Amino acid sequence: MTVTAVAVKQSSNWLRYLISHDGAGGDSVTITTTDTPTVDLFYNAVGIGPIKKLARAFIDGFAQFAAGAKTQAQARALWLSDWTGVGGDPGNENTTTARCRITPRIGVGGNWTVDANVDGGGNPTLTISETQLGGARSCYLDVEVPQAVGAGGITNSL
């Protein structure tokens, strides 16, 4: 694998992952929501906050989405605040959704992207890709629920 992810900061409403590319070619890494002890949005979040609630959308449902398998459009609504594929906004300004931001860290160039998708069982995932060839580089991926800023703060650093 040429792209890896490691959780480096965590709270109930903000996660930061260090994404590293070894320069061997285009590749991607997936961050799951299935509460597995790896790079997983539910597992890495601290406390019972908005990120864990979003990550449990498959089990508990969330806003207008019933429990069960999600579509890619629903995953994008939950993790990228992109409601275009599901019929517009959630209808309530208090509905918390996440936003993802990539910040380059080390290396020249790079073509980092983040997208939300679903795994084979319908669990939402985030996929971070880097398609530029040559040279090692890294970036940070911040996953945050901006409506909940200050709700828990940073409580743990890895």
N, C-alpha and C positions, 0 to 999 in steps of 0.2 A: 504494500500500500504506500502510495507516495504522498497522500494528504492525511494528516492526523489531527485530532482535536483533544484538548485537555481543559477541563474546567479550572480556572485560576482565581475567580472571585465569585461569590455567591451570596444571595440574599433571597428574600421572599418575592421580590418584584424585579430583580435584576441579576442576570447571569452573564459572566464574561468567559469566553472560551478562547484559548490560544490555538489558532489553526496554523499548522506548519506544513510546508511543501518541500520535499527534498530535491526538487529540480529535475526529477527523472521523467517528467511528462505530465500531461493533463490528467487529472483524476478528481475524485470527490470523496467527501466523508459525510456520513449521515448521523444526525443526532436524533435519538428516538424519544418517545413519550411513554414507554411501557414499564417504567420503574425497575429497570435493570441496573445493576451496579457497574455501569460503564458511563459513557457520555450520554446522558439521558436527562431531559429537561425536568422530569418529575423527581428523579433520584438526586440530581444536583441542586435543586432549589432548597432553601432553608425554610423550615416552618410550614404552616398551612397558609399560603398566601396566593396571590393571583396567578403566579406561574404554575403552581401545582394544580390550581383549579382549571386552568386552560389545558394542562397536560392530562387531566382526568376527563376531558370532554368525551372520550370514547366510552368511558365507564358510566359517568354521571350525566352526560349531556351538558350543553352550555348554551345560554341565551336561546336563540331560536332553533338550535340543533339538538335533536333527541339523542339519547345514548345509542351507541352502536357505531358501526363503520362510518367513516367520514369520506367525503370526496376531496379531490385536490382543491377545488374551489373553497370548500369549507375549511380545509387546513390553511389556505392562504388567508382567509378571513380571520382565523384565530391567531395565527403567528406573524402575519405580515400586515394586518389591518387593511387588507384588500378585499372589500366586499363586492367587487364587480361581478364575480361569477356566481353569486348566490342571491341576486335580486336586490342589490342595494345595501344600505346600512342596516344595522341591527334594530333600528327603531328606538333606541334608548341611548342617550349620550352617556349614561352611567355604565354601559356594558364595557367591561375591560377587555381589550385585545392587546396583543404584544406587537412590538415593532423590533425589527432586526437592523443592526447597523454594522458595517464592516469598516474597520480602520486599519490601513496598512501599518506594518510594524518594522520588518527587516526585509531587505532585498529591493532590487530595482524592478520597476514595472509590476506586472502581475495583472491578472484579469479575474479577480475574485467576484463570485456571485453567491447569493443565498436564495433559495426557493423553498417553499413548503410543499410537501407532497404527502402521500400516505404509503404505508407498507402493504404487504400482501393481505393483511387482515383488516385494513382500514384505519389503523392507528396513525395519527398525524406524525410527520417527521420534518426535520429541516435538513436540507442538503446544501453543503458548501462546496463549491467547485472552483478550480483554478485551472485555466486552459492554456496559459502561456508556457512555452517550453524554455528550458535552460535556466539554471541558477536557483539556488534555494531561497525561499522567502517565507514570510509569515504575516499573519494579520490577527486582529482581535475581532471576534464576533460578539457583539453585545445584544442580548435578548432582554428587553425590558417592557414593563407595563407602565407607560408614562403617567397614566391617570392615577397610579398608586404610588408615585414617588413619595418617599418618606414613610411608607407603610412597612416598617420593619428595618429599613436601612441595611447596610452591609454588616452581617453578623458573623461571617466566617471567611477566611482566606485559606486557600489550599497551599 
